[in-house]
Amino acid sequence: MSTTHQGTIAILTGGGDVPGLNPAIRAITIRAIREGYKVIGLRRGWAGILEMIQDKEADNSDNYLELTENIVNRAGRTGGTFLHSSRTRPSHLPKVNVPQHLKNKYTEEINDLTEVVISNLNYLGIDYLIPIGGDDTLSYGVRLYREGFKVVAIPKTMDNDVPGTDYCIGFSTCITRTINMTNTLRTSAGSHERFLVLEVFGRYAGYTAMLPTMAGSANRCVIPEYQFEIEKLTQLMVEDRSKNPSKYSVVLVSEGAMFNGGDMVFKDAEKDQYGHAKLGGIGELVSEKLKELSPKFNNNKRVNVINQKLGYLVRGGDPDAVDSIVPMAYGNLALDLILKGVHGRLVVLKNGRYDNVPIDVVTSGSKLVNIKKYYDTERLRPHYKSFEMNPLFIMTSE
């Protein structure tokens, strides 16, 4: 254990919560402290450091805290993030969200408060910043890196769609929960001889629908990368139901899936600071259409539907084994880089091995399901020829 002060590291978690965030925070903190670093936890994603007041008399307890082994050990085996989270984007902050003590200076409808963030990080004496998040949270980490701040990033999102890495924290638990809950709901679908329609997360990428379907939890899946024909889906679902002795069939619907010629289904018109409107409702629309069209393919008899949006059920609770081990490794990888004086990197899993890549990869493009390689557009389900030499979770953006 180091007896000299090496510097100060700050950690934050942004975007949606997933199981595995607290194990990552724990791994970073314990290793950093033992290497002689002070560790600061920034609360509520980018909001905490943005809203901090540079005054020793100010109460900043809602904005940051010093982390200790006792603090992180208590939380390290649990889900969620004890540092809390937000979708704050300091470079595109609406006027209404500008902190009260800064309202006189930032008066535009949309404001860039990056200078405030950097000033506050310097005020706290932060030498390295470790943001843990998806492509939205990490894209602002890229901005800070380009402004000259030392950033080492960790990928997190249950959608598994951060470019540059095969794996993001939260994905395995999401898949595990989806498989378990689908199998739980089978009994009701079978008892009533219905279609089972489950809406799952996945705004732009369909990994969270593809993997459970490939694992046998569903007959079909529809994903954002391919606009589907609802009549074709209905026909397939009727055929699946007819072949099943229990007379039911299952489809997983990504929240970003679209009917052919249609658009994403939004809950309302309100958008977050990254420009995303809240999705919700495609599962319900698919259910209504399946019921309406089912007589055409079922001897003029309607098939009723059980419709369930899994939503936060797949992102709540404790992490599974993968999301306990990978965050531990990612946290230590980040510390390895810092101890070498390296920054501007994203820690990753590539081809079954831990590694790191330039942080700019986060903003270099999109990580989507390769339709030609993995999705059968005629059968509306995963397609594969061979698993040889593929990564653990099969599908990557390359």
Secondary structure, DSSP 8 states (H G I E B T S, - for coil): ---S--EEEEEEE-SS--TTHHHHHHHHHHHHHHTTEEEEEESTTHHHHHH----TTS--TTTEEE--HHHHHHHTTSSS-TT------GGGEEGGGS-GGGTTT--SSEE--HHHHHHHHHHTT-SEEEEEE-HHHHHHHHHHHHTT--BEEEEB-TT---TT-S--BTHHHHHHHHHHHHHHHHHHHHHHT-EEEEEE--SS--HHHHHHHHTTS-SEEE-TTS-B-HHHHHHHHHHHHHHSTT--EEEEEETT--BTT----EEEEEE-TTS-EEE--HHHHHHHHHHHHHHHHTTT----EEEEE-GGGGTSS---SHHHHHHHHHHHHHHHHHHTT--SEEEEEETTEEEEEEGGGGGS------HHHHEETTTTEE--S--TT--TTS----
